[in-house]
Amino acid sequence: MLIRPFGDDSMRLDNLLGKRAEEGIHVYVMVFKDIVQVVGLNSWHTKVKLLTKSPNKKNIKVIRHPDHSVVPGTESSFLYS
């Protein structure tokens, strides 16, 4: 079992990814693009916060998936799980 120190912010995932990105490692993150009225995970906030963790090198790339716009003739993204 992984036990992290709860009083130390250096062990948070966003801080760990930011530290590695500043060391020159390319970090790619894909998060679920939530439907605000339904889920409310605030994936936009997650994207913005992760991008600010590597301001000098810009080695963190974040994409939000899927796009929930319904195009006629295609399947709806609401079937995505």
Secondary structure by P-SEA (a helix, b strand, c coil): ccccccccccccaaaaaaaaaaabbbbbbbcccccccccccaaaaaaaaaaacccccccbbbbbccccccccccccccccc
